Amino acid sequence: MIDDVSTPGKPPAVAPASGKIPAGAPGSAEHKALRWQEYKARGGDWSFERWEKTYELNMERATKAYEAVNKYHGQLGWGKREVTIDVEGVPRRLDIADVARQRGVEYKTGYQSRTQDNLWEIARDEALVKQGGGTSSGCLRARPASR
């Protein structure tokens, strides 16, 4: 049985009408300060300037990816965003999923390689397909990055 154990997708970090980032949201001053404190607590040794540049690039990349998935979700016309499902006792978050119909999408933007994270996602997806009794036809298809 595939169960949806998620909450609805998060709102984008930037409010479209005002262009302002809500307090505590990714990209906000509060979020940045908290992440900086967490980084230092883990023993991080970068200067704040170096860390901040990386943080800003990561926030920009995450925002673009979020927008790309939202656009693709709209084109699909089915499912919910950011659904977490249980796969053999391990949570697996899919970018788009329709639990009732046992369909899911992991949308990637840009270049992907065989990182441990990506290989782990693939292993969870293979287990999910076996758990649901379906096939993985087309689920790992590459899509060109939009520019």
C-alpha positions in Angstrom: 0.0 0.0 0.0 1.3 3.4 -0.9 0.3 6.1 1.6 0.6 9.8 1.2 2.2 11.0 4.5 2.8 14.6 3.3 1.6 18.0 3.8 0.8 20.3 0.9 3.7 21.9 -1.0 5.4 24.9 0.5 4.6 28.4 -0.9 7.3 30.0 -2.9 9.9 32.0 -0.9 8.9 35.3 -2.7 5.4 36.5 -2.4 4.3 37.3 -6.0 2.3 40.4 -5.2 4.7 42.2 -2.9 8.0 40.7 -4.0 9.0 40.5 -0.3 10.1 37.4 1.4 8.0 36.5 4.4 9.9 36.4 7.7 11.4 33.0 8.3 10.8 31.8 4.7 13.8 30.5 2.7 15.8 33.5 1.5 14.7 35.8 4.4 17.1 37.4 6.8 15.9 35.1 9.5 16.3 32.0 7.4 19.8 33.1 6.4 20.8 33.8 10.0 19.5 30.4 11.2 21.3 28.6 8.4 24.6 30.5 9.1 24.3 29.5 12.8 23.6 25.8 11.8 26.6 25.9 9.5 28.9 27.2 12.2 27.6 24.7 14.8 28.5 21.9 12.4 32.1 23.2 12.4 32.0 25.1 9.1 35.1 27.2 8.6 34.2 29.4 5.6 34.1 33.1 6.1 30.6 34.6 6.2 31.2 36.3 2.8 32.0 33.0 1.1 29.2 31.1 2.9 26.7 33.9 2.0 27.6 33.8 -1.7 26.9 30.0 -1.7 23.7 30.5 0.2 22.4 33.1 -2.2 23.3 30.9 -5.2 21.5 28.0 -3.6 18.4 30.1 -2.9 18.4 31.3 -6.5 18.8 27.7 -7.8 16.1 26.4 -5.5 13.6 29.2 -6.5 14.2 28.4 -10.2 13.7 24.7 -9.7 10.5 25.3 -7.6 9.1 27.5 -10.4 10.1 24.9 -13.1 8.3 22.1 -11.2 5.2 24.3 -10.7 5.1 25.0 -14.4 5.4 21.3 -15.3 2.8 20.4 -12.7 0.4 22.8 -14.4 1.2 21.2 -17.8 0.5 17.7 -16.4 -2.8 18.6 -14.9 -2.7 15.9 -12.2 -1.3 15.2 -8.8 -0.2 17.3 -5.9 3.2 19.0 -5.3 5.8 17.8 -2.8 4.2 14.6 -1.7 6.1 12.4 0.8 5.3 8.7 0.7 6.5 5.8 2.8 8.7 3.4 0.8 9.6 0.3 3.0 9.7 2.5 6.1 11.7 5.3 4.5 10.2 8.6 3.5 10.5 9.5 -0.1 9.4 13.0 -1.3 8.3 13.3 -4.9 8.0 16.6 -6.7 4.6 15.6 -8.1 2.4 12.6 -7.1 -1.0 11.2 -7.5 -1.1 8.6 -4.8 -4.5 7.2 -5.7 -3.3 6.4 -9.3 0.2 5.5 -8.1 1.9 8.0 -10.3 4.8 10.2 -9.4 7.4 12.6 -11.0 10.8 13.6 -9.8 11.6 16.7 -11.8 15.3 17.6 -12.3 16.6 20.8 -13.8 20.1 21.1 -15.1 22.8 18.5 -15.3 22.5 15.4 -13.1 25.2 12.8 -12.2 25.4 9.6 -10.3 25.7 11.2 -6.9 24.9 9.2 -3.8 21.7 11.3 -3.3 20.5 10.6 -6.9 21.4 6.9 -6.6 19.5 6.7 -3.4 16.4 8.4 -5.0 16.6 5.9 -7.8 16.8 3.0 -5.4 13.7 4.3 -3.5 11.9 4.8 -6.7 12.6 1.2 -7.8 11.4 -0.1 -4.4 8.3 2.1 -4.8 7.5 0.7 -8.2 7.9 -2.9 -6.8 5.8 -2.0 -3.8 3.0 -0.6 -6.0 3.1 -3.4 -8.5 3.6 -1.1 -11.4 6.3 -0.4 -13.9 8.8 2.5 -14.2 8.2 3.1 -17.9 9.4 6.7 -18.6 9.8 7.7 -15.0 13.5 8.3 -15.3 13.3 10.0 -18.7 15.6 13.0 -19.0 14.1 16.4 -19.9 16.3 19.1 -21.3 16.9 22.0 -19.0 14.9 25.2 -19.9 16.9 28.4 -20.2 
